[in-house]
Amino acid sequence: MASQRPGHALDRSPGSSIIAGIVWPAITASGPVGLRDLLKRLDYSQWFPPDQLREYQRVQVQALLRHALATVPHYAKRFAGLDPDNLDWSTFSSLPRLGRPELQERFAALRSRALPHTHGRPVEGQSSGSTGTPIRFLRTAASQFFWQALTVREHLWHRRDFSGKLAAIRVRVEQKNLPNWGSPVATLYRTGPAAMLNVGTDTSEQLDWLLQEDPDYLLTHTSNLGALAELSLRRGVRLPRLRQARSFSEALRPTLRETVLAAWGVQIADVYSCEEAGYIALQCPEHDHYHVQSESLIVEILDADGNPCAPGETGEVVLTTLHNFAMPLIRYRLGDYAEVGSPCPCGRGLPVLRRIHGRQRNMLWLPDGRQLWPSFPSSLWLDIVPIEQFQVIQRSVREIEINYVMSRNLTPDEERLLEELLYDLRMRYVEAAR
């Protein structure tokens, strides 16, 4: 699908969408037909001037606020007296922000009491807790539809050859080979094969696996990508067919692009996302900076006084998801910091983030010198004890310190279960080399 600069906007009237409350961009059909149409709309909207994008966002956030005031207890109380029909950006920017602790503590009050049936059944998800504050959230089929469209947009932006082989090393997967790249890409296009490996695998074994699979594209977590590239340089091995490395889930350190280029002779395409809001910004296909995905969410970068940052300034990332009616996140303080960029020479009107700061996670060192990418899923903690925050510090190759904040005192049974969990984690990550 070639990008086209629009001569006029596509229809954004409420009647053009089959999903109640989703005014812009409209979803006109379900399945592959609707996905293709949404991609066409996104292909137009990326070239809209910033003011036009902001106007469309305002129309959609009005619909979201009407729903939130009517069906979400937290916002009905917090935004009492707000008139969405007369919303302007000054009023929007004065709305109270939502912190991660509130999202954690007020889960029930933040979920919609009357989700329109066209959005699909809400599904609960949990964050990894990489910032130290694990949270629960809801998503719907409608919000996932936008995730699918932006996934395909990212592939198309970077002009990937779908006939190539994709290798993915990430959490929550088992080692396996697949006949195609999977949904949503394989829903629309014929693709080559894919291979999956869990990121908890020893880094040296990961590199051996990559050499065997010999992929055209590699997708993995940012710190894991760095460990693989550095190990490849030390061992003097290359991935001969690799065309591009794709990174996600962590801040990309400035030197990593040079390391990957030295190791494998390829560029990195980075993605900025979070589990509770999906894609936030995608790397520009022509530059190293990022374009905010304005059709899916509003991104504010605010200074310490809550004012918008200018290009070159770094501030706090505040998000508003536009299409998640099951649990709207309105002016949500993600906990990250980002630097605002100037308008992009590529011509896209999507706002620019020059650099992403925050959520940096480190590799775990084992006693024999091997490295692993540590994963501490919040479900491990939340299913046992009421942890509000936790921090994992590796003091030495044989010593891991875990600090945590509880919402209340633990019962004797909970203390026992937590001790067993910590012991299991110790056995997994410290004793793994034995």
C-alpha positions in Angstrom: 0.0 0.0 0.0 1.7 3.2 -1.2 1.3 6.3 1.0 -0.8 9.0 -0.6 -1.0 12.7 0.4 -4.7 13.4 0.7 -6.6 15.9 -1.4 -9.4 15.9 1.2 -10.3 14.2 4.4 -12.2 10.9 4.5 -15.7 10.9 5.9 -15.6 11.2 9.7 -19.4 11.3 10.3 -20.6 9.1 13.2 -22.7 7.1 10.8 -19.7 5.8 8.9 -18.5 3.7 11.8 -19.9 0.4 12.9 -18.5 0.8 16.4 -20.6 3.0 18.7 -18.6 6.1 19.9 -15.7 5.6 17.5 -16.1 8.6 15.3 -12.5 8.9 14.0 -10.9 7.1 12.4 -14.1 5.2 11.5 -14.2 1.4 11.5 -16.5 0.6 8.6 -16.4 -3.2 8.7 -15.0 -6.1 10.7 -12.3 -8.6 9.6 -9.9 -8.1 6.8 -12.2 -5.8 4.8 -12.5 -3.4 7.8 -8.7 -3.6 8.5 -7.8 -2.7 4.9 -10.2 0.3 5.0 -8.8 1.5 8.3 -5.3 1.2 6.9 -6.4 3.3 3.9 -7.7 6.0 6.3 -4.5 5.9 8.2 -2.6 6.3 5.0 -4.4 9.5 4.4 -4.4 10.9 7.9 -0.6 10.6 8.4 -0.2 13.5 6.0 -2.8 15.8 7.7 -1.4 19.1 9.0 -1.1 19.1 12.8 -4.1 21.4 13.3 -6.3 19.1 11.2 -5.2 16.0 13.2 -5.9 17.9 16.5 -9.4 18.7 15.3 -10.2 15.1 14.5 -8.7 14.1 17.9 -11.0 16.7 19.6 -14.1 15.2 18.0 -13.1 11.7 19.1 -12.2 12.7 22.6 -15.5 14.4 22.9 -17.2 11.1 22.2 -14.9 9.3 24.7 -15.7 11.8 27.4 -19.4 11.6 26.9 -19.1 7.8 27.4 -16.8 8.2 30.4 -19.0 10.7 32.2 -22.1 8.5 31.7 -20.6 5.0 32.5 -17.3 5.3 34.4 -17.7 6.2 38.1 -14.2 7.6 38.5 -14.6 10.1 35.7 -18.2 10.9 36.5 -17.0 12.1 39.9 -13.6 13.6 38.8 -15.0 15.4 35.7 -18.3 16.5 37.2 -19.7 19.6 35.4 -17.6 19.0 32.3 -19.5 19.6 29.0 -17.9 17.5 26.3 -19.9 19.1 23.6 -18.1 22.4 24.2 -14.7 20.9 24.8 -11.7 22.9 23.7 -8.0 22.1 24.2 -7.6 24.6 27.0 -10.4 22.8 28.9 -8.9 19.4 28.1 -5.4 20.4 29.4 -6.9 21.5 32.7 -8.5 18.1 33.4 -6.9 16.2 36.3 -4.3 13.6 35.3 -4.6 10.0 36.2 -1.6 8.4 38.0 -0.4 4.8 37.9 -1.3 4.4 41.6 -4.8 5.5 40.9 -5.1 3.0 38.0 -3.8 0.3 40.3 -6.1 1.2 43.3 -9.3 2.2 41.4 -9.5 -0.6 38.9 -13.3 -1.2 39.6 -14.2 2.6 39.5 -12.3 3.1 36.2 -14.1 0.4 34.2 -17.2 1.2 32.2 -20.5 0.1 33.6 -22.2 0.1 30.2 -19.7 -0.8 27.4 -21.4 -0.7 24.0 -21.8 -4.2 22.7 -20.1 -3.3 19.4 -16.8 -2.9 21.2 -16.7 -6.6 22.1 -16.2 -8.2 25.5 -13.6 -6.6 27.7 -10.5 -8.6 28.4 -8.2 -8.0 31.3 -4.5 -7.5 30.9 -1.6 -6.9 33.3 1.5 -4.9 32.8 5.0 -6.4 33.4 5.6 -3.9 36.2 8.8 -2.7 34.6 8.4 0.7 36.2 8.0 -0.9 39.6 4.2 -0.4 39.7 2.3 -3.4 38.1 -1.2 -2.6 37.0 -4.3 -4.2 35.6 -6.2 -2.8 32.7 -9.0 -3.7 30.2 -8.9 -3.9 26.4 -11.6 -4.6 23.8 -11.8 -6.1 20.3 -12.3 -2.5 19.0 -9.1 -1.2 20.7 -7.3 -4.3 19.5 -8.4 -3.5 16.0 -6.4 -0.3 16.1 -3.5 -2.2 17.5 -3.6 -4.5 14.4 -3.8 -1.6 12.0 -0.9 0.2 13.6 1.1 -3.1 13.5 0.6 -3.3 9.8 1.3 0.4 9.3 4.7 -0.1 11.0 5.6 -2.9 8.6 4.4 -0.8 5.6 6.3 2.3 6.7 9.5 0.3 6.7 8.7 -1.4 3.4 9.4 -4.9 4.7 9.5 -7.8 2.3 6.7 -10.0 3.7 8.2 -13.0 1.8 11.2 -13.0 4.1 11.7 -14.9 7.4 10.8 -13.3 10.7 12.5 -14.3 14.0 11.0 -13.1 17.3 12.6 -13.4 20.7 10.2 -12.2 23.4 8.3 -13.0 26.5 5.3 -15.3 26.7 6.2 -17.4 23.7 7.6 -21.0 23.3 10.2 -22.1 20.9 8.5 -23.0 17.6 8.4 -22.5 13.9 5.4 -21.1 12.1 4.4 -21.1 8.4 3.8 -17.3 8.4 4.2 -14.1 10.4 0.8 -14.5 12.1 -2.0 -12.1 12.7 -2.5 -9.3 11.6 0.0 -9.3 8.8 -0.8 -12.8 7.5 -4.5 -11.8 7.5 -3.8 -9.4 4.7 -0.7 -10.6 3.0 1.1 -13.8 2.0 4.3 -14.0 4.2 7.3 -16.1 4.6 7.9 -18.3 7.7 8.4 -17.2 11.3 10.4 -18.6 14.2 9.8 -17.9 17.9 12.0 -18.2 21.0 11.5 -17.2 24.6 13.6 -14.3 25.7 14.5 -16.1 29.0 16.8 -18.4 27.0 20.5 -17.9 27.6 21.9 -15.2 25.3 24.5 -17.5 23.9 21.9 -20.0 23.0 19.8 -17.3 21.5 22.6 -16.3 19.2 23.2 -20.0 18.2 19.5 -20.2 17.4 19.6 -17.1 15.3 22.5 -18.4 13.3 20.6 -21.6 12.6 17.4 -19.8 11.7 19.2 -17.2 9.6 16.2 -14.7 9.5 15.6 -11.6 7.3 14.1 -9.7 10.2 14.7 -9.9 14.0 12.2 -8.7 16.6 13.2 -8.6 20.3 13.3 -6.5 23.4 15.8 -3.6 23.3 18.2 -4.7 26.0 18.2 -8.2 24.6 19.0 -6.9 21.2 22.0 -5.1 22.6 23.2 -8.2 24.4 22.9 -10.2 21.2 24.7 -7.7 19.1 27.6 -7.3 21.6 27.9 -11.1 21.9 27.9 -11.4 18.1 30.8 -8.9 17.9 32.8 -10.7 20.6 32.3 -14.1 18.8 32.9 -12.5 15.4 29.8 -14.0 13.8 27.2 -12.3 11.6 23.6 -12.9 10.5 24.1 -13.0 6.7 20.5 -12.5 5.6 19.4 -10.0 8.2 17.9 -6.9 6.7 16.6 -5.1 9.8 16.5 -5.4 13.6 13.2 -4.4 15.3 13.3 -3.3 19.0 10.5 -2.6 21.5 9.5 -2.4 25.2 12.5 -0.4 26.5 14.2 2.9 25.9 16.8 2.6 23.1 20.2 3.8 24.2 21.9 6.1 21.6 24.9 3.8 21.1 22.8 0.7 20.3 22.2 1.7 16.7 25.9 1.8 16.2 26.5 -1.5 17.9 23.9 -3.3 15.8 25.2 -1.7 12.6 28.7 -2.9 13.5 27.6 -6.4 14.4 25.2 -7.1 11.5 25.4 -4.2 9.1 21.7 -3.3 9.6 19.6 -0.5 11.0 17.2 -0.6 13.9 13.5 0.1 13.6 12.3 1.0 17.2 8.7 1.1 18.5 7.5 3.0 21.6 4.6 1.3 23.3 3.1 0.2 26.6 0.8 -2.7 27.4 -2.1 -0.6 28.8 -2.2 1.8 25.8 -0.7 0.0 22.9 1.4 1.8 20.3 2.5 5.3 21.4 5.0 6.2 18.6 6.6 4.5 15.7 10.0 5.3 14.3 9.9 7.4 11.2 10.8 5.3 8.1 13.2 8.0 7.0 14.7 9.2 10.3 15.6 7.9 13.8 13.0 9.9 15.7 9.4 8.8 16.3 6.0 9.8 15.1 3.1 9.8 17.7 0.2 7.7 16.6 -2.3 10.5 16.8 -5.1 8.5 15.3 -5.0 6.2 18.3 -4.1 8.4 21.3 -3.3 11.9 22.4 0.2 12.3 23.7 1.2 15.3 25.9 4.8 15.9 26.9 4.6 18.2 30.0 7.2 20.0 32.1 7.3 20.0 35.9 4.5 22.7 36.0 2.2 20.8 33.7 2.9 22.9 30.6 3.6 21.5 27.2 7.2 21.1 26.3 8.7 22.8 23.3 11.0 21.0 20.7 14.2 20.1 22.4 12.7 19.9 25.9 12.2 16.8 27.9 9.0 16.2 29.9 6.6 13.6 31.3 4.6 11.5 29.0 0.8 11.8 29.5 -1.5 9.7 27.4 -5.2 9.7 26.5 -6.4 6.5 24.7 -9.1 7.4 22.1 -10.8 4.1 21.5 -10.7 2.0 24.7 -14.2 2.5 26.0 -13.9 -0.4 28.5 -11.4 1.4 30.6 -10.6 4.9 29.2 -7.2 6.3 30.2 -7.7 10.0 30.2 -4.5 12.1 30.8 -2.7 9.1 32.1 0.7 9.6 33.6 2.6 6.7 32.2 5.8 7.2 34.2 8.0 7.8 31.1 9.9 10.9 29.9 10.4 11.9 26.3 12.0 14.7 24.3 9.9 16.7 21.9 11.1 16.9 18.3 10.6 19.4 15.6 8.2 18.8 12.6 9.6 16.0 10.5 11.1 16.7 7.0 9.2 13.5 5.8 6.0 15.6 5.6 3.9 13.6 8.0 1.9 15.8 10.3 2.1 13.3 13.2 3.9 14.9 16.2 7.6 14.0 16.7 9.3 12.6 19.7 13.1 12.9 19.3 14.1 10.6 22.1 12.3 8.3 24.6 13.6 8.1 28.2 12.5 5.8 30.9 11.6 2.1 31.4 15.2 1.0 31.0 15.7 -2.6 32.0 19.0 -4.3 32.5 20.3 -7.7 31.7 20.8 -10.2 34.6 24.3 -11.6 35.1 24.7 -15.2 36.1 27.7 -16.5 38.1 29.4 -18.1 35.0 29.2 -14.8 33.1 26.2 -15.6 31.0 23.4 -13.1 30.7 19.6 -13.4 30.8 16.8 -11.0 30.1 14.9 -11.0 33.5 11.1 -11.1 33.4 9.1 -10.5 36.6 5.4 -10.6 35.4 3.1 -8.7 37.7 0.7 -11.7 37.8 3.3 -13.6 39.9 3.0 -11.0 42.6 -0.6 -9.8 42.3 -2.0 -13.3 42.5 -0.3 -13.8 45.9 0.1 -10.6 47.8 -1.1 -6.9 47.5 2.1 -5.4 46.2 1.8 -1.8 45.1 5.5 -1.4 44.0 8.5 -3.5 43.7 12.2 -3.1 42.8 14.7 -5.8 41.9 18.4 -5.0 42.3 21.2 -7.3 41.5 23.9 -6.5 44.1 26.3 -9.2 42.8 26.3 -12.2 40.6 24.9 -14.3 43.5 22.8 -11.6 45.4 19.5 -10.2 44.3 17.7 -7.7 46.5 13.9 -7.2 46.2 12.2 -4.2 47.8 8.5 -3.9 47.9 5.6 -1.7 49.1 2.4 -3.4 50.4 -1.0 -1.9 50.7 -1.5 -3.6 54.0 0.2 -6.1 56.4 0.5 -9.6 55.1 -1.1 -12.6 56.7 1.2 -15.5 57.7 0.1 -17.6 54.7 0.8 -14.7 52.4 4.3 -14.2 53.9 5.0 -17.9 53.3 3.8 -17.7 49.7 5.9 -14.6 49.0 9.0 -16.3 50.5 8.4 -19.3 48.2 8.0 -17.1 45.2 11.2 -15.2 46.0 13.0 -18.5 46.5 11.7 -19.8 43.1 12.9 -16.6 41.4 16.3 -16.9 43.0 16.6 -20.5 41.9 15.5 -19.5 38.4 17.9 -16.6 37.8 20.9 -17.1 40.2 21.1 -20.9 40.3 20.4 -21.3 36.6 24.1 -21.6 35.8 24.6 -24.7 38.0 
